[in-house]
Amino acid sequence: MRTSDAERQRAADFLRDACADGRLAPNELEERLDALFSGTTVADIAVLVRDLPGGRAVIPRLDDRGGLRRPTVPTPLPVRRRHVSPAVPVGFVLLIVGLGGLVFAALPPLLAIVFAAVALSVAIAFGLMAIALAPVGLALFGLAWLVNRVFRGGAGPRGWAGPRRGRHPFL
């Protein structure tokens, strides 16, 4: 069966890789490439690559009806993700609250009041800091995205590759 130019090119790339790996001498590579491009059938390719490891993958094969069958690409196995129940984070929160309640109940009354006041003031302080610094965080995120987008040509949201070459990035 006759081969196509693409099949010959794939075999030529394979032979060049074999030479780069040290499996073929440069003069032997030239001889095989000459024979490859002067040959016209699948058998010609098979003779040139069958003594090299992985050469069978380059040979176009015939199917039951006499047509060419290409090597199939194995489909990747699906990634099994571990599903975490929504009850797990709730359980951690309940555990922390329960431990805090035990510590609170074990303290003398005056110390418990001081402990509660300190815990409440720390929680309020963190909440106020989070509210006050949220715009700063958003601004830093936006600046980092802009630097990545303009100077490094990185993809934006949803894989958007950006403007074509030669155009201004903001147009």
Short mmCIF file of the C-alpha atoms (twelve columns), coordinates in Angstrom:
data_MODEL
# 
_entry.id   MODEL 
# 
loop_
_atom_site.group_PDB 
_atom_site.id 
_atom_site.type_symbol 
_atom_site.label_atom_id 
_atom_site.label_alt_id 
_atom_site.label_comp_id 
_atom_site.label_asym_id 
_atom_site.label_seq_id 
_atom_site.Cartn_x 
_atom_site.Cartn_y 
_atom_site.Cartn_z 
_atom_site.pdbx_PDB_model_num 
ATOM 1   C CA . MET A 1   0.000   0.000  0.000  1 
ATOM 2   C CA . ARG A 2   1.270   3.466  -0.867 1 
ATOM 3   C CA . THR A 3   2.204   5.926  1.873  1 
ATOM 4   C CA . SER A 4   1.397   9.600  2.183  1 
ATOM 5   C CA . ASP A 5   3.835   12.465 2.633  1 
ATOM 6   C CA . ALA A 6   2.674   12.878 6.244  1 
ATOM 7   C CA . GLU A 7   3.473   9.232  7.015  1 
ATOM 8   C CA . ARG A 8   6.927   9.589  5.460  1 
ATOM 9   C CA . GLN A 9   7.518   12.774 7.439  1 
ATOM 10  C CA . ARG A 10  6.520   11.028 10.671 1 
ATOM 11  C CA . ALA A 11  8.971   8.211  9.896  1 
ATOM 12  C CA . ALA A 12  11.689  10.767 9.049  1 
ATOM 13  C CA . ASP A 13  11.140  12.521 12.385 1 
ATOM 14  C CA . PHE A 14  11.386  9.162  14.117 1 
ATOM 15  C CA . LEU A 15  14.685  8.385  12.351 1 
ATOM 16  C CA . ARG A 16  16.104  11.810 13.247 1 
ATOM 17  C CA . ASP A 17  15.162  11.245 16.894 1 
ATOM 18  C CA . ALA A 18  16.862  7.838  16.788 1 
ATOM 19  C CA . CYS A 19  20.015  9.504  15.454 1 
ATOM 20  C CA . ALA A 20  19.857  12.121 18.204 1 
ATOM 21  C CA . ASP A 21  19.564  9.312  20.767 1 
ATOM 22  C CA . GLY A 22  22.707  7.690  19.331 1 
ATOM 23  C CA . ARG A 23  20.945  4.660  17.848 1 
ATOM 24  C CA . LEU A 24  21.897  5.623  14.281 1 
ATOM 25  C CA . ALA A 25  25.102  7.086  12.884 1 
ATOM 26  C CA . PRO A 26  24.668  10.307 10.878 1 
ATOM 27  C CA . ASN A 27  25.692  8.625  7.614  1 
ATOM 28  C CA . GLU A 28  23.243  5.760  8.280  1 
ATOM 29  C CA . LEU A 29  20.537  8.354  8.946  1 
ATOM 30  C CA . GLU A 30  21.184  9.955  5.549  1 
ATOM 31  C CA . GLU A 31  21.005  6.568  3.819  1 
ATOM 32  C CA . ARG A 32  17.730  5.699  5.530  1 
ATOM 33  C CA . LEU A 33  16.204  9.102  4.780  1 
ATOM 34  C CA . ASP A 34  17.146  8.767  1.091  1 
ATOM 35  C CA . ALA A 35  15.564  5.308  1.008  1 
ATOM 36  C CA . LEU A 36  12.514  6.592  2.893  1 
ATOM 37  C CA . PHE A 37  11.750  9.431  0.494  1 
ATOM 38  C CA . SER A 38  12.479  7.308  -2.581 1 
ATOM 39  C CA . GLY A 39  10.184  4.489  -1.362 1 
ATOM 40  C CA . THR A 40  6.446   4.591  -1.798 1 
ATOM 41  C CA . THR A 41  4.922   1.735  0.202  1 
ATOM 42  C CA . VAL A 42  4.236   0.832  3.807  1 
ATOM 43  C CA . ALA A 43  6.707   -2.037 3.478  1 
ATOM 44  C CA . ASP A 44  9.477   0.470  2.646  1 
ATOM 45  C CA . ILE A 45  8.877   2.283  5.911  1 
ATOM 46  C CA . ALA A 46  8.700   -1.005 7.839  1 
ATOM 47  C CA . VAL A 47  12.128  -2.091 6.563  1 
ATOM 48  C CA . LEU A 48  13.712  1.205  7.636  1 
ATOM 49  C CA . VAL A 49  12.386  1.394  11.207 1 
ATOM 50  C CA . ARG A 50  11.763  -2.183 12.360 1 
ATOM 51  C CA . ASP A 51  15.226  -2.632 13.963 1 
ATOM 52  C CA . LEU A 52  14.799  0.493  16.143 1 
ATOM 53  C CA . PRO A 53  12.975  0.511  19.490 1 
ATOM 54  C CA . GLY A 54  9.500   1.961  19.038 1 
ATOM 55  C CA . GLY A 55  9.680   1.664  15.254 1 
ATOM 56  C CA . ARG A 56  6.446   -0.310 15.038 1 
ATOM 57  C CA . ALA A 57  4.521   2.761  16.177 1 
ATOM 58  C CA . VAL A 58  5.629   4.648  13.056 1 
ATOM 59  C CA . ILE A 59  4.584   1.964  10.547 1 
ATOM 60  C CA . PRO A 60  1.117   2.580  9.092  1 
ATOM 61  C CA . ARG A 61  -0.869  -0.659 9.398  1 
ATOM 62  C CA . LEU A 62  -3.647  -2.157 7.370  1 
ATOM 63  C CA . ASP A 63  -7.052  -2.809 8.876  1 
ATOM 64  C CA . ASP A 64  -9.409  -5.661 7.943  1 
ATOM 65  C CA . ARG A 65  -10.776 -3.799 4.920  1 
ATOM 66  C CA . GLY A 66  -7.360  -2.962 3.465  1 
ATOM 67  C CA . GLY A 67  -7.289  0.658  4.627  1 
ATOM 68  C CA . LEU A 68  -4.650  2.281  6.791  1 
ATOM 69  C CA . ARG A 69  -5.087  2.022  10.525 1 
ATOM 70  C CA . ARG A 70  -3.186  4.552  12.587 1 
ATOM 71  C CA . PRO A 71  -1.871  3.798  16.073 1 
ATOM 72  C CA . THR A 72  -4.468  4.759  18.612 1 
ATOM 73  C CA . VAL A 73  -3.729  7.244  21.323 1 
ATOM 74  C CA . PRO A 74  -4.618  5.805  24.728 1 
ATOM 75  C CA . THR A 75  -7.362  7.709  26.454 1 
ATOM 76  C CA . PRO A 76  -6.330  9.083  29.819 1 
ATOM 77  C CA . LEU A 77  -7.891  7.486  32.849 1 
ATOM 78  C CA . PRO A 78  -10.377 9.668  34.657 1 
ATOM 79  C CA . VAL A 79  -9.018  11.322 37.762 1 
ATOM 80  C CA . ARG A 80  -10.735 9.997  40.826 1 
ATOM 81  C CA . ARG A 81  -11.366 12.826 43.179 1 
ATOM 82  C CA . ARG A 82  -12.007 12.308 46.816 1 
ATOM 83  C CA . HIS A 83  -15.359 13.799 47.630 1 
ATOM 84  C CA . VAL A 84  -15.479 15.477 51.005 1 
ATOM 85  C CA . SER A 85  -18.801 15.593 52.728 1 
ATOM 86  C CA . PRO A 86  -20.095 19.077 53.505 1 
ATOM 87  C CA . ALA A 87  -20.424 17.884 57.088 1 
ATOM 88  C CA . VAL A 88  -16.615 17.791 57.536 1 
ATOM 89  C CA . PRO A 89  -16.064 21.586 57.776 1 
ATOM 90  C CA . VAL A 90  -19.161 21.910 59.942 1 
ATOM 91  C CA . GLY A 91  -17.792 19.186 62.204 1 
ATOM 92  C CA . PHE A 92  -14.500 21.050 62.597 1 
ATOM 93  C CA . VAL A 93  -16.324 24.256 63.527 1 
ATOM 94  C CA . LEU A 94  -18.473 22.407 66.065 1 
ATOM 95  C CA . LEU A 95  -15.371 20.746 67.521 1 
ATOM 96  C CA . ILE A 96  -13.626 24.094 67.984 1 
ATOM 97  C CA . VAL A 97  -16.739 25.689 69.495 1 
ATOM 98  C CA . GLY A 98  -17.180 22.704 71.825 1 
ATOM 99  C CA . LEU A 99  -13.563 22.836 72.989 1 
ATOM 100 C CA . GLY A 100 -13.903 26.584 73.545 1 
ATOM 101 C CA . GLY A 101 -17.060 25.954 75.552 1 
ATOM 102 C CA . LEU A 102 -15.270 23.352 77.706 1 
ATOM 103 C CA . VAL A 103 -12.404 25.741 78.402 1 
ATOM 104 C CA . PHE A 104 -14.896 28.525 79.117 1 
ATOM 105 C CA . ALA A 105 -16.862 26.325 81.529 1 
ATOM 106 C CA . ALA A 106 -13.716 25.127 83.328 1 
ATOM 107 C CA . LEU A 107 -12.543 28.665 84.127 1 
ATOM 108 C CA . PRO A 108 -13.536 30.573 87.243 1 
ATOM 109 C CA . PRO A 109 -16.362 33.069 86.549 1 
ATOM 110 C CA . LEU A 110 -14.231 36.225 86.581 1 
ATOM 111 C CA . LEU A 111 -11.579 34.682 84.334 1 
ATOM 112 C CA . ALA A 112 -14.301 33.380 81.997 1 
ATOM 113 C CA . ILE A 113 -15.659 36.906 81.564 1 
ATOM 114 C CA . VAL A 114 -12.155 38.238 80.786 1 
ATOM 115 C CA . PHE A 115 -11.576 35.354 78.361 1 
ATOM 116 C CA . ALA A 116 -14.881 36.061 76.594 1 
ATOM 117 C CA . ALA A 117 -14.145 39.797 76.377 1 
ATOM 118 C CA . VAL A 118 -10.677 39.170 74.895 1 
ATOM 119 C CA . ALA A 119 -12.020 36.620 72.405 1 
ATOM 120 C CA . LEU A 120 -14.802 38.992 71.336 1 
ATOM 121 C CA . SER A 121 -12.411 41.928 70.908 1 
ATOM 122 C CA . VAL A 122 -9.987  39.812 68.849 1 
ATOM 123 C CA . ALA A 123 -12.847 38.627 66.631 1 
ATOM 124 C CA . ILE A 124 -14.071 42.203 66.125 1 
ATOM 125 C CA . ALA A 125 -10.528 43.400 65.347 1 
ATOM 126 C CA . PHE A 126 -9.996  40.678 62.734 1 
ATOM 127 C CA . GLY A 127 -13.376 41.420 61.187 1 
ATOM 128 C CA . LEU A 128 -12.644 45.138 60.964 1 
ATOM 129 C CA . MET A 129 -9.200  44.486 59.480 1 
ATOM 130 C CA . ALA A 130 -10.698 42.160 56.885 1 
ATOM 131 C CA . ILE A 131 -13.285 44.756 55.924 1 
ATOM 132 C CA . ALA A 132 -10.718 47.566 55.831 1 
ATOM 133 C CA . LEU A 133 -8.121  45.618 53.839 1 
ATOM 134 C CA . ALA A 134 -10.473 43.980 51.312 1 
ATOM 135 C CA . PRO A 135 -10.087 46.833 48.769 1 
ATOM 136 C CA . VAL A 136 -6.314  46.642 49.118 1 
ATOM 137 C CA . GLY A 137 -6.389  42.911 48.429 1 
ATOM 138 C CA . LEU A 138 -8.600  43.391 45.398 1 
ATOM 139 C CA . ALA A 139 -6.330  46.146 44.099 1 
ATOM 140 C CA . LEU A 140 -3.242  43.948 44.498 1 
ATOM 141 C CA . PHE A 141 -4.989  41.082 42.727 1 
ATOM 142 C CA . GLY A 142 -5.990  43.370 39.862 1 
ATOM 143 C CA . LEU A 143 -2.474  44.770 39.598 1 
ATOM 144 C CA . ALA A 144 -0.962  41.274 39.515 1 
ATOM 145 C CA . TRP A 145 -3.419  40.225 36.806 1 
ATOM 146 C CA . LEU A 146 -2.618  43.321 34.766 1 
ATOM 147 C CA . VAL A 147 1.150   42.766 35.025 1 
ATOM 148 C CA . ASN A 148 0.736   39.150 33.994 1 
ATOM 149 C CA . ARG A 149 -1.566  40.080 31.136 1 
ATOM 150 C CA . VAL A 150 0.467   42.942 29.692 1 
ATOM 151 C CA . PHE A 151 4.096   42.002 30.280 1 
ATOM 152 C CA . ARG A 152 4.029   38.226 30.159 1 
ATOM 153 C CA . GLY A 153 1.151   37.661 27.763 1 
ATOM 154 C CA . GLY A 154 -0.590  35.349 30.200 1 
ATOM 155 C CA . ALA A 155 -4.112  34.134 29.669 1 
ATOM 156 C CA . GLY A 156 -6.876  35.989 31.392 1 
ATOM 157 C CA . PRO A 157 -10.113 34.538 32.712 1 
ATOM 158 C CA . ARG A 158 -11.563 31.481 30.962 1 
ATOM 159 C CA . GLY A 159 -8.408  30.959 28.929 1 
ATOM 160 C CA . TRP A 160 -8.749  34.190 26.934 1 
ATOM 161 C CA . ALA A 161 -5.453  34.494 25.091 1 
ATOM 162 C CA . GLY A 162 -5.641  38.233 24.622 1 
ATOM 163 C CA . PRO A 163 -5.257  40.489 21.606 1 
ATOM 164 C CA . ARG A 164 -3.513  39.516 18.409 1 
ATOM 165 C CA . ARG A 165 0.122   40.397 17.902 1 
ATOM 166 C CA . GLY A 166 0.764   43.978 16.924 1 
ATOM 167 C CA . ARG A 167 -2.300  45.381 18.636 1 
ATOM 168 C CA . HIS A 168 -2.352  47.425 21.780 1 
ATOM 169 C CA . PRO A 169 -3.298  45.259 24.809 1 
ATOM 170 C CA . PHE A 170 -6.086  47.583 25.939 1 
ATOM 171 C CA . LEU A 171 -7.836  47.954 22.577 1 
# 
